[in-house]
Amino acid sequence: MLSYCSPRSTSQSLILPSLPPLTSFLPSGLKANELIGDPFTNILRIIRNSYEGNPLWLNITATLIRELFGGRVADFLQYDMPILDESLCWRLEQQLQCLSEEEVAVIVQLAKEKEAVALSQMLNKIKLSPSDLINAMKSLVRRFLLAPQEQEKTTVFTLNPVVAQYVKTRHFS
């Protein structure tokens, strides 16, 4: 069992049974003492950040690692993150089908953005009234699909990386 701190909660566990020693997770030619910090912590950070600490998404990913990669996390990590497993896509589709037109418009726009976007920028890029935009963004933040961050005394928003990848590759492209 792997334990870590999620950005949205204090502590969670990810069960990855029958994993090889942590040194086998390292890229070939790299030794554990060449990494800054504990290799176990680095691996957890990569996986947790890729899936935003979402327990369901992490369990789906743990199953994928176990079933297709024989528990070899290093093999899994060689691919661009996040990897969208079929069951993860199905769950995302279920969640996105419940969104309003305004929320979908916000998600589609944010999936196109390479950088975090301020509310004022969104107003210029999307054809919604300020009230509709604010309500859509508030709802998406509550659903953990949109993440507000502070940058230079301005609140900016980014789309959850898993949702952004899904939107780019499958849903609204």
Sequence and secondary structure as in RCSB ss.txt:
>XXXX:A:sequence
MLSYCSPRSTSQSLILPSLPPLTSFLPSGLKANELIGDPFTNILRIIRNSYEGNPLWLNITATLIRELFGGRVAD
FLQYDMPILDESLCWRLEQQLQCLSEEEVAVIVQLAKEKEAVALSQMLNKIKLSPSDLINAMKSLVRRFLLAPQE
QEKTTVFTLNPVVAQYVKTRHFS
>XXXX:A:secstr
 EEE  TTSS EEE  TT   GGGGS TT  GGGSSS HHHHHHHHHHHHTTT HHHHHHHHHHHHHHHTT HHH
HTTS S    HHHHHHHHHHHHTS HHHHHHHHHHHH SS EEHHHHHHHS   HHHHHHHHHHHHHTTSEEEEE
ETTEEEEEE HHHHHHIIIII  
